[in-house]
Amino acid sequence: MDFSRVELSAEDEAFRTEVREFLAAVVTEDVIRRDRETGDNFDEGVHLALAAAGYLEKEWKTEADGGFSRVQSRIWQLEKRRAEVPWVTWGTTSMVARSVAKFAQPEIRDDVLRGVFDGTVRLCLGYTEPEGGSDVATCKTRAVRDGSAWIINGSKMFTTGAHNCKYVFLITNTDPDAPKHKSLTMFLVPLDLPGIEIQGIRTVDGDRTNIVYYSDVRVDDKYRMGEVNGGWTVVREPLDAEHGAVAAADDGLADVSIMMHQAGFMVEAADNIAALVGSRATQDTSVGYRLGRSIARIEASLSASSIFGRVALAQTMRDVAPDLMDIAGPAAALPIGAEGGLDDRSEYVYRFAPLVGIYGGTLEVFRNMIAQHVLGLGKPAYAPPRQKVS
Ligand SMILES: Cc1cc2nc3c(=O)[nH]c(=O)nc-3n(C[C@H](O)[C@H](O)[C@H](O)COP(=O)(O)OP(=O)(O)OC[C@H]3O[C@@H](n4cnc5c(N)ncnc54)[C@H](O)[C@@H]3O)c2cc1C
Protein backbone atom coordinates (compact mmCIF):
# COMPACT_ATOMS: atom_id res chain seq x y z
CA MET A 1 0.00 0.00 0.00
CA ASP A 2 1.33 3.38 -0.99
CA PHE A 3 0.80 5.99 1.77
CA SER A 4 2.75 8.81 0.10
CA ARG A 5 1.03 12.12 -0.54
CA VAL A 6 -0.33 12.76 -4.01
CA GLU A 7 0.82 15.97 -5.68
CA LEU A 8 -2.09 17.47 -7.57
CA SER A 9 -1.32 18.89 -10.99
CA ALA A 10 -2.81 22.27 -11.97
CA GLU A 11 -5.31 20.33 -14.05
CA ASP A 12 -6.34 18.19 -11.07
CA GLU A 13 -6.67 21.29 -8.87
CA ALA A 14 -8.93 22.85 -11.48
CA PHE A 15 -10.96 19.66 -11.64
CA ARG A 16 -11.39 19.68 -7.86
CA THR A 17 -12.60 23.28 -7.91
CA GLU A 18 -14.97 22.51 -10.76
CA VAL A 19 -16.61 19.51 -9.05
CA ARG A 20 -16.70 21.23 -5.66
CA GLU A 21 -18.58 24.17 -7.16
CA PHE A 22 -20.83 21.89 -9.17
CA LEU A 23 -21.78 19.75 -6.17
CA ALA A 24 -22.30 22.78 -3.92
CA ALA A 25 -24.80 24.16 -6.44
CA VAL A 26 -26.64 20.85 -6.93
CA VAL A 27 -26.69 19.30 -3.44
CA THR A 28 -28.62 22.05 -1.69
CA GLU A 29 -29.87 22.24 1.90
CA ASP A 30 -33.26 21.31 0.48
CA VAL A 31 -31.89 18.12 -1.07
CA ILE A 32 -30.33 17.09 2.25
CA ARG A 33 -33.46 17.92 4.25
CA ARG A 34 -35.69 16.03 1.79
CA ASP A 35 -33.35 13.06 1.88
CA ARG A 36 -33.52 12.89 5.68
CA GLU A 37 -37.31 13.01 5.50
CA THR A 38 -37.70 10.30 2.85
CA GLY A 39 -34.74 8.11 3.86
CA ASP A 40 -34.31 7.45 0.14
CA ASN A 41 -30.60 8.16 -0.04
CA PHE A 42 -31.39 9.18 -3.63
CA ASP A 43 -32.43 12.44 -5.27
CA GLU A 44 -33.62 12.31 -8.84
CA GLY A 45 -32.76 15.95 -9.58
CA VAL A 46 -29.21 15.51 -8.33
CA HIS A 47 -28.86 12.19 -10.16
CA LEU A 48 -30.02 13.65 -13.49
CA ALA A 49 -27.75 16.68 -13.04
CA LEU A 50 -24.72 14.43 -12.43
CA ALA A 51 -25.65 12.40 -15.49
CA ALA A 52 -26.17 15.48 -17.69
CA ALA A 53 -22.73 16.79 -16.73
CA GLY A 54 -21.23 13.42 -17.79
CA TYR A 55 -20.00 12.58 -14.29
CA LEU A 56 -21.86 9.25 -13.95
CA GLU A 57 -20.42 7.90 -17.19
CA LYS A 58 -16.91 9.12 -16.37
CA GLU A 59 -17.05 7.58 -12.92
CA TRP A 60 -18.20 4.23 -14.29
CA LYS A 61 -15.74 3.97 -17.18
CA THR A 62 -12.05 3.27 -16.96
CA GLU A 63 -9.61 5.98 -17.97
CA ALA A 64 -8.74 4.05 -21.13
CA ASP A 65 -12.42 4.01 -22.02
CA GLY A 66 -12.93 7.77 -21.53
CA GLY A 67 -13.48 7.82 -17.76
CA PHE A 68 -11.76 9.81 -15.01
CA SER A 69 -8.04 9.41 -14.41
CA ARG A 70 -7.17 7.65 -11.14
CA VAL A 71 -6.48 10.95 -9.38
CA GLN A 72 -9.65 12.56 -10.72
CA SER A 73 -11.63 9.52 -9.67
CA ARG A 74 -10.30 9.82 -6.10
CA ILE A 75 -11.03 13.56 -6.01
CA TRP A 76 -14.53 12.87 -7.31
CA GLN A 77 -15.28 10.24 -4.65
CA LEU A 78 -13.99 12.42 -1.81
CA GLU A 79 -15.83 15.51 -3.00
CA LYS A 80 -19.09 13.57 -3.33
CA ARG A 81 -18.77 12.48 0.29
CA ARG A 82 -17.97 15.99 1.48
CA ALA A 83 -21.01 17.34 -0.34
CA GLU A 84 -23.20 14.52 1.08
CA VAL A 85 -24.47 13.42 -2.31
CA PRO A 86 -27.20 10.80 -1.71
CA TRP A 87 -25.39 7.70 -2.86
CA VAL A 88 -27.20 4.40 -2.45
CA THR A 89 -29.02 4.05 -5.78
CA TRP A 90 -26.04 5.05 -7.89
CA GLY A 91 -24.05 2.46 -5.90
CA THR A 92 -26.41 -0.38 -6.85
CA THR A 93 -26.85 0.95 -10.38
CA SER A 94 -23.15 1.14 -11.19
CA MET A 95 -22.57 -2.32 -9.70
CA VAL A 96 -25.37 -4.00 -11.67
CA ALA A 97 -24.44 -2.09 -14.84
CA ARG A 98 -21.15 -4.03 -14.88
CA SER A 99 -23.11 -7.27 -15.03
CA VAL A 100 -25.37 -5.78 -17.69
CA ALA A 101 -22.31 -4.95 -19.82
CA LYS A 102 -21.04 -8.51 -19.44
CA PHE A 103 -24.14 -10.70 -19.38
CA ALA A 104 -27.21 -8.87 -20.73
CA GLN A 105 -28.50 -9.85 -24.15
CA PRO A 106 -27.51 -7.37 -26.89
CA GLU A 107 -31.21 -6.67 -27.45
CA ILE A 108 -31.46 -4.78 -24.17
CA ARG A 109 -27.83 -4.17 -23.16
CA ASP A 110 -27.04 -0.96 -25.03
CA ASP A 111 -30.37 0.67 -24.20
CA VAL A 112 -29.95 -0.07 -20.50
CA LEU A 113 -26.41 1.28 -20.41
CA ARG A 114 -27.42 4.40 -22.31
CA GLY A 115 -30.15 4.98 -19.71
CA VAL A 116 -27.70 4.38 -16.86
CA PHE A 117 -25.42 7.10 -18.21
CA ASP A 118 -28.23 9.61 -18.88
CA GLY A 119 -29.60 8.92 -15.38
CA THR A 120 -33.04 7.69 -16.44
CA VAL A 121 -32.31 4.02 -15.75
CA ARG A 122 -31.54 3.01 -12.18
CA LEU A 123 -30.92 -0.55 -11.05
CA CYS A 124 -31.39 -2.27 -7.68
CA LEU A 125 -30.45 -5.58 -6.10
CA GLY A 126 -33.03 -8.32 -5.56
CA TYR A 127 -31.16 -11.04 -3.67
CA THR A 128 -32.46 -11.21 -0.10
CA GLU A 129 -35.73 -12.99 0.69
CA PRO A 130 -37.93 -12.76 3.78
CA GLU A 131 -36.62 -16.13 4.96
CA GLY A 132 -32.95 -15.26 4.72
CA GLY A 133 -30.28 -13.32 2.92
CA SER A 134 -26.86 -14.46 4.09
CA ASP A 135 -26.89 -17.48 1.86
CA VAL A 136 -27.93 -15.81 -1.40
CA ALA A 137 -27.99 -19.12 -3.27
CA THR A 138 -30.82 -20.47 -1.09
CA CYS A 139 -33.34 -18.69 -3.24
CA LYS A 140 -37.02 -19.61 -3.26
CA THR A 141 -38.37 -17.04 -5.74
CA ARG A 142 -39.31 -19.22 -8.70
CA ALA A 143 -39.03 -18.51 -12.41
CA VAL A 144 -40.80 -21.01 -14.67
CA ARG A 145 -40.41 -21.06 -18.44
CA ASP A 146 -43.54 -20.23 -20.45
CA GLY A 147 -42.80 -20.14 -24.19
CA SER A 148 -40.60 -17.12 -24.92
CA ALA A 149 -41.13 -15.76 -21.41
CA TRP A 150 -40.80 -16.67 -17.74
CA ILE A 151 -43.37 -16.52 -14.95
CA ILE A 152 -41.92 -15.28 -11.67
CA ASN A 153 -43.44 -15.81 -8.22
CA GLY A 154 -41.97 -14.97 -4.84
CA SER A 155 -40.88 -12.05 -2.70
CA LYS A 156 -37.69 -10.18 -1.98
CA MET A 157 -36.86 -8.37 1.22
CA PHE A 158 -34.72 -5.21 1.47
CA THR A 159 -34.74 -4.27 -2.24
CA THR A 160 -33.29 -0.86 -1.49
CA GLY A 161 -34.16 1.84 -3.99
CA ALA A 162 -36.71 -0.29 -5.92
CA HIS A 163 -39.20 2.59 -5.89
CA ASN A 164 -36.66 4.81 -7.67
CA CYS A 165 -35.40 2.20 -10.13
CA LYS A 166 -36.42 0.93 -13.54
CA TYR A 167 -35.05 -2.62 -13.20
CA VAL A 168 -34.23 -5.07 -10.44
CA PHE A 169 -31.29 -7.48 -10.77
CA LEU A 170 -33.31 -10.49 -9.64
CA ILE A 171 -32.00 -13.83 -8.53
CA THR A 172 -34.47 -16.66 -9.13
CA ASN A 173 -34.64 -20.40 -8.73
CA THR A 174 -35.23 -22.18 -12.04
CA ASP A 175 -34.52 -25.76 -10.91
CA PRO A 176 -35.49 -26.57 -7.32
CA ASP A 177 -34.20 -30.17 -7.70
CA ALA A 178 -30.67 -29.12 -8.68
CA PRO A 179 -27.79 -28.42 -6.25
CA LYS A 180 -28.31 -24.84 -5.06
CA HIS A 181 -25.49 -23.18 -7.05
CA LYS A 182 -26.81 -24.81 -10.24
CA SER A 183 -30.45 -23.85 -9.66
CA LEU A 184 -30.22 -20.09 -10.17
CA THR A 185 -31.02 -17.81 -13.10
CA MET A 186 -30.57 -14.02 -13.10
CA PHE A 187 -32.95 -11.56 -14.71
CA LEU A 188 -33.05 -7.81 -15.16
CA VAL A 189 -36.75 -7.40 -14.43
CA PRO A 190 -38.56 -4.16 -15.39
CA LEU A 191 -40.18 -2.96 -12.17
CA ASP A 192 -43.28 -1.62 -13.92
CA LEU A 193 -44.51 -5.06 -15.03
CA PRO A 194 -47.97 -6.22 -13.88
CA GLY A 195 -47.80 -8.41 -10.76
CA ILE A 196 -45.02 -6.44 -9.03
CA GLU A 197 -45.87 -4.68 -5.79
CA ILE A 198 -43.34 -2.53 -3.94
CA GLN A 199 -43.97 -1.80 -0.26
CA GLY A 200 -41.78 0.63 1.69
CA ILE A 201 -40.01 -0.26 4.95
CA ARG A 202 -38.21 2.28 7.18
CA THR A 203 -35.21 0.96 9.05
CA VAL A 204 -34.14 2.04 12.55
CA ASP A 205 -31.73 4.66 11.18
CA GLY A 206 -34.49 6.21 9.03
CA ASP A 207 -33.44 4.67 5.71
CA ARG A 208 -36.11 3.57 3.30
CA THR A 209 -35.90 0.12 1.78
CA ASN A 210 -38.59 -2.18 0.35
CA ILE A 211 -40.21 -5.56 0.29
CA VAL A 212 -41.15 -6.48 -3.28
CA TYR A 213 -43.79 -9.07 -4.15
CA TYR A 214 -43.78 -10.91 -7.49
CA SER A 215 -47.10 -12.55 -8.40
CA ASP A 216 -47.26 -14.29 -11.80
CA VAL A 217 -44.95 -11.68 -13.30
CA ARG A 218 -44.41 -12.41 -16.99
CA VAL A 219 -40.89 -11.49 -18.09
CA ASP A 220 -39.63 -11.86 -21.64
CA ASP A 221 -36.60 -14.11 -22.08
CA LYS A 222 -34.64 -11.14 -23.45
CA TYR A 223 -34.30 -9.94 -19.84
CA ARG A 224 -32.50 -13.12 -18.76
CA MET A 225 -28.84 -12.54 -17.94
CA GLY A 226 -26.39 -15.35 -18.57
CA GLU A 227 -27.31 -18.99 -18.94
CA VAL A 228 -30.39 -20.72 -17.57
CA ASN A 229 -29.28 -22.24 -14.23
CA GLY A 230 -25.99 -20.34 -14.67
CA GLY A 231 -27.03 -17.45 -12.41
CA TRP A 232 -24.29 -18.10 -9.87
CA THR A 233 -21.66 -17.14 -12.48
CA VAL A 234 -23.53 -13.87 -13.13
CA VAL A 235 -24.06 -12.93 -9.49
CA ARG A 236 -20.61 -13.88 -8.14
CA GLU A 237 -18.81 -10.77 -9.40
CA PRO A 238 -21.19 -8.10 -8.01
CA LEU A 239 -21.48 -10.09 -4.79
CA ASP A 240 -17.70 -10.15 -4.38
CA ALA A 241 -17.55 -6.40 -5.10
CA GLU A 242 -20.29 -5.70 -2.54
CA HIS A 243 -18.55 -7.89 0.03
CA GLY A 244 -15.27 -6.09 -0.59
CA ALA A 245 -13.62 -9.39 -1.50
CA VAL A 246 -11.88 -7.76 -4.47
CA ALA A 247 -8.49 -6.23 -3.80
CA ALA A 248 -8.36 -2.42 -3.53
CA ALA A 249 -6.03 -0.74 -6.04
CA ASP A 250 -2.55 -0.51 -4.57
CA ASP A 251 -1.80 3.06 -5.66
CA GLY A 252 -3.06 4.90 -2.58
CA LEU A 253 -5.98 6.27 -4.59
CA ALA A 254 -8.68 3.86 -3.42
CA ASP A 255 -10.46 3.21 -0.15
CA VAL A 256 -8.58 0.51 1.72
CA SER A 257 -11.84 -1.32 2.39
CA ILE A 258 -15.55 -1.07 1.63
CA MET A 259 -17.78 0.91 4.02
CA MET A 260 -15.34 3.85 4.19
CA HIS A 261 -18.14 6.13 3.13
CA GLN A 262 -20.28 4.96 6.06
CA ALA A 263 -17.28 5.28 8.37
CA GLY A 264 -17.05 8.94 7.40
CA PHE A 265 -20.13 9.67 9.54
CA MET A 266 -18.40 8.15 12.56
CA VAL A 267 -15.24 10.19 11.93
CA GLU A 268 -17.27 13.38 11.62
CA ALA A 269 -19.16 12.62 14.85
CA ALA A 270 -15.91 11.97 16.76
CA ASP A 271 -14.42 15.24 15.47
CA ASN A 272 -17.55 17.16 16.47
CA ILE A 273 -17.69 15.66 19.94
CA ALA A 274 -13.97 16.34 20.49
CA ALA A 275 -14.54 19.99 19.54
CA LEU A 276 -17.59 20.15 21.79
CA VAL A 277 -15.90 18.82 24.94
CA GLY A 278 -12.78 20.94 24.36
CA SER A 279 -10.66 21.19 27.52
CA ARG A 280 -12.91 18.74 29.42
CA ALA A 281 -10.96 16.04 27.60
CA THR A 282 -7.88 16.91 29.66
CA GLN A 283 -9.63 17.96 32.89
CA ASP A 284 -11.95 14.98 33.25
CA THR A 285 -10.00 11.73 32.93
CA SER A 286 -13.12 9.72 32.16
CA VAL A 287 -13.96 12.01 29.21
CA GLY A 288 -10.34 12.01 28.04
CA TYR A 289 -10.08 8.23 28.29
CA ARG A 290 -13.31 7.47 26.45
CA LEU A 291 -12.70 10.05 23.74
CA GLY A 292 -9.08 8.94 23.29
CA ARG A 293 -10.09 5.27 23.15
CA SER A 294 -12.81 6.04 20.57
CA ILE A 295 -10.44 8.00 18.37
CA ALA A 296 -7.70 5.35 18.61
CA ARG A 297 -10.18 2.63 17.64
CA ILE A 298 -11.50 4.71 14.76
CA GLU A 299 -7.98 5.31 13.43
CA ALA A 300 -7.12 1.61 13.69
CA SER A 301 -10.31 0.59 11.86
CA LEU A 302 -9.70 3.14 9.09
CA SER A 303 -6.33 1.52 8.38
CA ALA A 304 -7.62 -2.06 8.28
CA SER A 305 -7.82 -3.25 4.70
CA SER A 306 -10.07 -5.51 2.66
CA ILE A 307 -12.55 -7.71 4.54
CA PHE A 308 -10.75 -6.98 7.84
CA GLY A 309 -11.65 -3.33 7.34
CA ARG A 310 -15.26 -4.18 6.62
CA VAL A 311 -15.50 -5.91 10.03
CA ALA A 312 -13.37 -3.38 11.90
CA LEU A 313 -15.31 -0.34 10.66
CA ALA A 314 -18.77 -1.70 11.42
CA GLN A 315 -17.75 -3.10 14.81
CA THR A 316 -15.99 0.14 15.77
CA MET A 317 -19.02 2.16 14.77
CA ARG A 318 -21.17 0.03 17.08
CA ASP A 319 -18.68 0.32 19.94
CA VAL A 320 -17.79 4.03 19.84
CA ALA A 321 -21.21 5.56 19.12
CA PRO A 322 -22.55 5.02 22.69
CA ASP A 323 -19.32 6.46 24.16
CA LEU A 324 -19.53 9.55 21.96
CA MET A 325 -23.13 10.14 22.98
CA ASP A 326 -22.35 9.65 26.68
CA ILE A 327 -19.47 12.11 26.50
CA ALA A 328 -21.66 14.74 24.86
CA GLY A 329 -24.48 14.36 27.40
CA PRO A 330 -28.28 14.08 27.10
CA ALA A 331 -28.61 16.51 24.16
CA ALA A 332 -26.73 13.95 22.03
CA ALA A 333 -29.79 11.69 22.24
CA LEU A 334 -31.73 14.06 19.98
CA PRO A 335 -31.55 13.57 16.22
CA ILE A 336 -29.62 16.10 14.18
CA GLY A 337 -31.73 19.17 13.45
CA ALA A 338 -34.02 18.65 16.49
CA GLU A 339 -34.59 21.63 18.77
CA GLY A 340 -32.25 21.51 21.75
CA GLY A 341 -30.03 18.90 20.10
CA LEU A 342 -26.40 19.16 19.06
CA ASP A 343 -25.34 19.97 15.55
CA ASP A 344 -23.89 16.50 15.40
CA ARG A 345 -24.63 13.05 14.05
CA SER A 346 -23.47 10.73 16.86
CA GLU A 347 -27.08 9.75 17.57
CA TYR A 348 -27.49 8.88 13.88
CA VAL A 349 -24.25 6.86 13.93
CA TYR A 350 -25.62 4.94 16.93
CA ARG A 351 -28.76 3.97 14.96
CA PHE A 352 -26.87 3.42 11.71
CA ALA A 353 -24.13 1.16 13.11
CA PRO A 354 -26.21 -2.03 13.46
CA LEU A 355 -27.25 -1.80 9.80
CA VAL A 356 -23.69 -1.27 8.61
CA GLY A 357 -22.93 -4.63 10.21
CA ILE A 358 -25.81 -6.31 8.32
CA TYR A 359 -26.14 -5.16 4.73
CA GLY A 360 -23.77 -6.48 2.13
CA GLY A 361 -23.19 -9.45 4.48
CA THR A 362 -23.35 -9.59 8.26
CA LEU A 363 -20.39 -9.25 10.62
CA GLU A 364 -20.84 -12.87 11.74
CA VAL A 365 -20.62 -14.09 8.15
CA PHE A 366 -17.53 -11.93 7.53
CA ARG A 367 -15.84 -13.20 10.69
CA ASN A 368 -16.44 -16.73 9.46
CA MET A 369 -14.99 -15.82 6.05
CA ILE A 370 -11.84 -14.50 7.74
CA ALA A 371 -11.59 -17.58 9.94
CA GLN A 372 -12.14 -19.98 7.08
CA HIS A 373 -10.50 -18.40 4.06
CA VAL A 374 -7.77 -16.24 5.59
CA LEU A 375 -6.81 -18.10 8.75
CA GLY A 376 -7.58 -21.55 7.34
CA LEU A 377 -9.54 -22.63 10.41
CA GLY A 378 -12.04 -24.78 8.53
CA LYS A 379 -15.82 -24.57 8.49
CA PRO A 380 -17.53 -23.51 11.71
CA ALA A 381 -19.46 -26.27 13.46
CA TYR A 382 -22.75 -25.04 14.86
CA ALA A 383 -23.94 -28.37 16.25
CA PRO A 384 -23.82 -28.58 20.08
CA PRO A 385 -20.74 -30.42 21.38
CA ARG A 386 -21.28 -34.15 21.69
CA GLN A 387 -21.92 -35.43 25.21
CA LYS A 388 -19.04 -37.46 26.57
CA VAL A 389 -19.96 -41.06 27.13
CA SER A 390 -18.43 -42.22 30.38
C1 LIG B 1 -30.60 -1.27 5.27
C2 LIG B 1 -30.49 -2.54 4.51
C3 LIG B 1 -30.43 -2.50 3.13
C4 LIG B 1 -30.34 -3.68 2.39
N1 LIG B 1 -30.37 -3.60 1.02
C5 LIG B 1 -30.44 -4.76 0.29
C6 LIG B 1 -30.62 -4.71 -1.13
O1 LIG B 1 -30.68 -3.64 -1.74
N2 LIG B 1 -30.79 -5.89 -1.78
C7 LIG B 1 -30.76 -7.10 -1.16
O2 LIG B 1 -30.91 -8.12 -1.81
N3 LIG B 1 -30.55 -7.16 0.19
C8 LIG B 1 -30.40 -6.04 0.91
N4 LIG B 1 -30.24 -6.09 2.28
C9 LIG B 1 -30.24 -7.38 2.92
C10 LIG B 1 -28.91 -7.78 3.52
O3 LIG B 1 -27.97 -8.10 2.54
C11 LIG B 1 -29.23 -8.95 4.45
O4 LIG B 1 -30.00 -8.42 5.54
C12 LIG B 1 -28.01 -9.64 4.95
O5 LIG B 1 -27.35 -10.30 3.92
C13 LIG B 1 -28.37 -10.66 6.06
O6 LIG B 1 -29.44 -11.45 5.67
P1 LIG B 1 -30.73 -11.60 6.62
O7 LIG B 1 -31.11 -10.26 7.13
O8 LIG B 1 -31.75 -12.35 5.86
O9 LIG B 1 -30.22 -12.45 7.85
P2 LIG B 1 -30.05 -14.03 7.91
O10 LIG B 1 -29.23 -14.48 6.74
O11 LIG B 1 -31.37 -14.66 8.11
O12 LIG B 1 -29.17 -14.16 9.23
C14 LIG B 1 -29.76 -14.06 10.53
C15 LIG B 1 -28.65 -14.10 11.56
O13 LIG B 1 -27.90 -15.32 11.41
C16 LIG B 1 -26.52 -15.03 11.22
N5 LIG B 1 -25.95 -15.95 10.22
C17 LIG B 1 -26.50 -16.31 9.04
N6 LIG B 1 -25.67 -17.16 8.38
C18 LIG B 1 -24.59 -17.32 9.16
C19 LIG B 1 -23.38 -18.07 9.02
N7 LIG B 1 -23.13 -18.81 7.95
N8 LIG B 1 -22.48 -17.99 10.04
C20 LIG B 1 -22.72 -17.24 11.15
N9 LIG B 1 -23.83 -16.53 11.34
C21 LIG B 1 -24.76 -16.55 10.36
C22 LIG B 1 -26.46 -13.62 10.68
O14 LIG B 1 -25.24 -12.99 11.01
C23 LIG B 1 -27.64 -12.96 11.41
O15 LIG B 1 -27.24 -12.55 12.68
C24 LIG B 1 -30.29 -4.93 3.05
C25 LIG B 1 -30.34 -4.97 4.45
C26 LIG B 1 -30.44 -3.81 5.17
C27 LIG B 1 -30.51 -3.90 6.67
The ligand as an SDF file (V2000), in Angstrom:
LIG
                    3D

 53 58  0  0  0  0  0  0  0  0999 V2000
  -30.6020   -1.2670    5.2720 C   0  0  0  0  0  0  0  0  0  0  0  0
  -30.4900   -2.5410    4.5140 C   0  0  0  0  0  0  0  0  0  0  0  0
  -30.4300   -2.5040    3.1260 C   0  0  0  0  0  0  0  0  0  0  0  0
  -30.3410   -3.6810    2.3920 C   0  0  0  0  0  0  0  0  0  0  0  0
  -30.3660   -3.6040    1.0220 N   0  0  0  0  0  0  0  0  0  0  0  0
  -30.4380   -4.7580    0.2940 C   0  0  0  0  0  0  0  0  0  0  0  0
  -30.6210   -4.7140   -1.1260 C   0  0  0  0  0  0  0  0  0  0  0  0
  -30.6790   -3.6440   -1.7390 O   0  0  0  0  0  0  0  0  0  0  0  0
  -30.7940   -5.8890   -1.7840 N   0  0  0  0  0  0  0  0  0  0  0  0
  -30.7550   -7.0990   -1.1570 C   0  0  0  0  0  0  0  0  0  0  0  0
  -30.9070   -8.1210   -1.8110 O   0  0  0  0  0  0  0  0  0  0  0  0
  -30.5450   -7.1650    0.1890 N   0  0  0  0  0  0  0  0  0  0  0  0
  -30.4000   -6.0360    0.9150 C   0  0  0  0  0  0  0  0  0  0  0  0
  -30.2440   -6.0880    2.2770 N   0  0  0  0  0  0  0  0  0  0  0  0
  -30.2390   -7.3810    2.9190 C   0  0  0  0  0  0  0  0  0  0  0  0
  -28.9140   -7.7830    3.5180 C   0  0  0  0  0  0  0  0  0  0  0  0
  -27.9700   -8.0960    2.5360 O   0  0  0  0  0  0  0  0  0  0  0  0
  -29.2320   -8.9530    4.4530 C   0  0  0  0  0  0  0  0  0  0  0  0
  -29.9950   -8.4190    5.5350 O   0  0  0  0  0  0  0  0  0  0  0  0
  -28.0090   -9.6450    4.9550 C   0  0  0  0  0  0  0  0  0  0  0  0
  -27.3460  -10.3040    3.9220 O   0  0  0  0  0  0  0  0  0  0  0  0
  -28.3730  -10.6630    6.0580 C   0  0  0  0  0  0  0  0  0  0  0  0
  -29.4400  -11.4510    5.6740 O   0  0  0  0  0  0  0  0  0  0  0  0
  -30.7270  -11.6000    6.6210 P   0  0  0  0  0  0  0  0  0  0  0  0
  -31.1060  -10.2650    7.1290 O   0  0  0  0  0  0  0  0  0  0  0  0
  -31.7470  -12.3520    5.8630 O   0  0  0  0  0  0  0  0  0  0  0  0
  -30.2190  -12.4520    7.8490 O   0  0  0  0  0  0  0  0  0  0  0  0
  -30.0460  -14.0280    7.9090 P   0  0  0  0  0  0  0  0  0  0  0  0
  -29.2310  -14.4810    6.7420 O   0  0  0  0  0  0  0  0  0  0  0  0
  -31.3710  -14.6600    8.1090 O   0  0  0  0  0  0  0  0  0  0  0  0
  -29.1700  -14.1600    9.2290 O   0  0  0  0  0  0  0  0  0  0  0  0
  -29.7600  -14.0600   10.5260 C   0  0  0  0  0  0  0  0  0  0  0  0
  -28.6530  -14.1050   11.5620 C   0  0  0  0  0  0  0  0  0  0  0  0
  -27.8990  -15.3250   11.4120 O   0  0  0  0  0  0  0  0  0  0  0  0
  -26.5170  -15.0280   11.2230 C   0  0  0  0  0  0  0  0  0  0  0  0
  -25.9530  -15.9520   10.2250 N   0  0  0  0  0  0  0  0  0  0  0  0
  -26.4980  -16.3070    9.0360 C   0  0  0  0  0  0  0  0  0  0  0  0
  -25.6720  -17.1640    8.3840 N   0  0  0  0  0  0  0  0  0  0  0  0
  -24.5870  -17.3190    9.1590 C   0  0  0  0  0  0  0  0  0  0  0  0
  -23.3830  -18.0700    9.0240 C   0  0  0  0  0  0  0  0  0  0  0  0
  -23.1290  -18.8090    7.9470 N   0  0  0  0  0  0  0  0  0  0  0  0
  -22.4790  -17.9890   10.0380 N   0  0  0  0  0  0  0  0  0  0  0  0
  -22.7200  -17.2390   11.1480 C   0  0  0  0  0  0  0  0  0  0  0  0
  -23.8330  -16.5260   11.3360 N   0  0  0  0  0  0  0  0  0  0  0  0
  -24.7560  -16.5480   10.3600 C   0  0  0  0  0  0  0  0  0  0  0  0
  -26.4600  -13.6160   10.6800 C   0  0  0  0  0  0  0  0  0  0  0  0
  -25.2360  -12.9860   11.0150 O   0  0  0  0  0  0  0  0  0  0  0  0
  -27.6360  -12.9550   11.4140 C   0  0  0  0  0  0  0  0  0  0  0  0
  -27.2400  -12.5480   12.6840 O   0  0  0  0  0  0  0  0  0  0  0  0
  -30.2950   -4.9250    3.0500 C   0  0  0  0  0  0  0  0  0  0  0  0
  -30.3400   -4.9710    4.4540 C   0  0  0  0  0  0  0  0  0  0  0  0
  -30.4400   -3.8130    5.1730 C   0  0  0  0  0  0  0  0  0  0  0  0
  -30.5110   -3.9000    6.6670 C   0  0  0  0  0  0  0  0  0  0  0  0
  1  2  1  0
  2  3  1  0
  2 52  2  0
  3  4  2  0
  4  5  1  0
  4 50  1  0
  5  6  2  0
  6  7  1  0
  6 13  1  0
  7  8  2  0
  7  9  1  0
  9 10  1  0
 10 11  2  0
 10 12  1  0
 12 13  2  0
 13 14  1  0
 14 15  1  0
 14 50  1  0
 15 16  1  0
 16 17  1  0
 16 18  1  0
 18 19  1  0
 18 20  1  0
 20 21  1  0
 20 22  1  0
 22 23  1  0
 23 24  1  0
 24 25  2  0
 24 26  1  0
 24 27  1  0
 27 28  1  0
 28 29  2  0
 28 30  1  0
 28 31  1  0
 31 32  1  0
 32 33  1  0
 33 34  1  0
 33 48  1  0
 34 35  1  0
 35 36  1  0
 35 46  1  0
 36 37  1  0
 36 45  1  0
 37 38  2  0
 38 39  1  0
 39 40  1  0
 39 45  2  0
 40 41  1  0
 40 42  2  0
 42 43  1  0
 43 44  2  0
 44 45  1  0
 46 47  1  0
 46 48  1  0
 48 49  1  0
 50 51  2  0
 51 52  1  0
 52 53  1  0
M  END
$$$$
